[in-house]
Amino acid sequence: MGELLSDDGAALAFMGVEYVNFLDYCRQEIQAALDTLPPEYASLLRLHHLEGRTLEESASLCGFSSKQAASEAKFRALNRLEHGKHRRELRECLVAFEDFRAYQEAAKRDTWAKTGLSRTEASALVTS
């Protein structure tokens, strides 16, 4: 839309509105996808990934007996999202953020599945 306007300020305003609308769309899709999960799985993902709490803290708040149980629940929940009915919409939202493709390529499935870390993150932790 912004390309059609000759006024750069007006074009920028339209791009801002489009971005806000897209963020709202992504929030709705994430919420809809989380609503397909069992409540304790959805809560665990919300606390850990959206609120930035540690897995241990999230586990205790969601009633998981151990970090291992929470880790397994997290893996199952993410797997359900990856293969669920909202997978295309979630991928659309993730791909729109430029760093996702690089992150996705850096993450090897076995490392990601076992630790939740990409190879890049794991390397950074080892060297620090």
Protein Blocks (a to p, Z undefined) as FASTA:
>chain_A
ZZmpmblklmmmmmmmmmmmmmmmmmmmmmmmmmmpcfklmmmmmmmmmnopafklmmmm
nopabfklmmmmmmmmmmmmmmmmklmmmmmmmmmpmklmmmmmmpcfklmmmnopafkl
mmmmmmZZ
